[in-house]
């Protein structure tokens, strides 16, 4: 999925002629902390709620106050994974999208992006989740897939988390079934550390509550 596919028609940018009070109302309406400032199709930067609150006169136009603008945006062909990285690094709630000629194409909010991403990914697919601890030298997705498939299951999606100054990694596997006992046993036989499992149904050791909490987090 690319940034261009995430653009929302609902979220409108600010204009230099808008007043401070109108800009604050727009931020409150969309439940975001920044909005793009655009003149025609020229992207000027991102204006934050914090900056707008500095202006003592809410009737003044944005153009008549020396606001500090956030120079953050993504290209239309930026992959969603790189979009997420930029959102995290820049602490954005809204993401402007520009074309190769720096023309403003539109924007989207983080909440809208999560909603779209959840609808088009494996997040909403039913199944169980395994979190494995491995060494980065043992990161063989083909071997993990072989273990899962030998137990008549399939990996729907996967995520790898690395840690600074460490050779350890966490691999999260979404499996297309909820009963995970035999898979847990299989991974442990092959020397994998099973850190956590979600929707593990044979006995209730708190996994059910953790699974519900995990899924609620993904649906924020």
Helices and strands as residue ranges (DSSP letters): G 3-6, H 20-30, E 34-39, E 42-48, H 49-52, G 62-64, E 74-75, H 80-90, E 94-98, E 104-109, H 110-120, G 122-124, E 128-135, G 136-138, H 141-150, E 155-162, E 168-175, H 181-189, E 193-198, H 207-218
